[in-house]
Amino acid sequence: MGASLTGTLVVFCCKCAILKYRARCFRAAYGTAVPQNVLRALIETGGPRLSEVNTAYAAVIAIKDANLFNREDREEPQDAGSAKKMFFSSVKKIVFASGAVIAGYDGDTVFACFGSPLDKTFNPVVKACSFVRGLLNDEKNTWRFGIDAGVCTFSWSPETGYYVSGRPAVRARVLASRTTRFKTRALFTGSVRETVGLKGKRAGSLYDNDFFFKFI
């Protein structure tokens, strides 16, 4: 009986140690990508593992603050740095509240996703469009947006954190950068328009003649 109890205790201690190690790793890896309630669920299920490279159909939103680069060039480093930090923090708060995940940072742009392996959102394109529409209707918000959807690759590494890659991510970034040129705050691809029947005004086309649109 004593040996049995000892064995059970060893197994229990090993399991606790494994769970604690997983929790530390997941908090370090996914803590900036998902809110705490989602992070707890990921720790409990143990996936996706940090070594995994997953694909999923997702809606990608590139959220851009067009003023950040100018501020970095013209303002004192401390002031410009504070502005960038505030932008990232504000985006994360709003994205987490919407149920999306953060899937990468690139200069003045943050990538938000619905439908990633971390959030598994139902109807990701519908939710992405609703999310952007809500921010466009907020008079205090001046961010710019590019939206595309399709099969994306999601992965984590110490260098990038949790990151989305693939055609939808590229196109979302390109569209966000073109909003100033087309005198609008948000552009979306034809595939987004077809998926949800979203009304929009045609603004231009990408290199393969895939049209993109303004919100109306």
PyMOL commands that set and color helices and strands:
alter all, ss='L'
color gray80, all
select helices_A, chain A and resi 2-30+36-45+68-74+77-98+124-136+167-178+190-196
alter helices_A, ss='H'
color red, helices_A
select strands_A, chain A and resi 54-64+101-106+109-114+144-157+161-165+186-189+200-205+211-215
alter strands_A, ss='S'
color yellow, strands_A
deselect
rebuild
show_as cartoon
